[in-house]
Amino acid sequence: IAVPCAQVVEPKTLQSMMALCAYSVAHGIKINHIGYTERALIDDARNTLTETFLKSPTEWLFWMDSDMVFPPDTLVKLFDVVEKKEAKLATGVYYQRLGENYPCIWTRGEKTEMGQVTGEGDPRSKYNKYLASFAVIHPDKKEPFEVHSAGFGCVLSHRSVYEMMERPWFRFLHKT
């Protein structure tokens, strides 16, 4: 488990993490290590935690933000998704706390009901080729679905994702 911290871990997050760990272990998931950083920029924190992870023999890394609260079965459900979909990365859906409270998942290049294409027409796209539009999730949606990008506040990732990339694995783009 990796928890990048800019400040402190919220008490509710710690309580949530403990319940998540207990539930996961009771359902056969081995928790090898809980890594965290202190007072670091988010991209530096994530790169440091990834480096530590890759030095270990562990195959999977669960990212959780230091201000998030999760249901105890979150990690078990994410492992179910990666197993069923034969995926190397899965995210839980969580929402922005400020603004419009959109989900922290995005799509790009998909035609909307209004005829627009997601991720196109934004002037920031000249700086960020990964720019996309917030995904709209139907309230009845229960099955896993594909997205083009996601926040990393609730992500299960396999080590091969990082092994195929060069450092830095995370980089904050200041002009987007």
Sequence and secondary structure as in RCSB ss.txt:
>XXXX:A:sequence
IAVPCAQVVEPKTLQSMMALCAYSVAHGIKINHIGYTERALIDDARNTLTETFLKSPTEWLFWMDSDMVFPPDTL
VKLFDVVEKKEAKLATGVYYQRLGENYPCIWTRGEKTEMGQVTGEGDPRSKYNKYLASFAVIHPDKKEPFEVHSA
GFGCVLSHRSVYEMMERPWFRFLHKT
>XXXX:A:secstr
 EE  SS   HHHHHHHHHHHHHHHHTT      EE SS  HHHHHHHHHHHHHTSS  EEEEE TT    TTHH
HHHHHHHHHHT SEEE   B SSTT  BSEEE S B TTS BTT S GGGGT TT  EE    TT  S    SEE
 SSEEEEEHHHHHTS S S    TT 
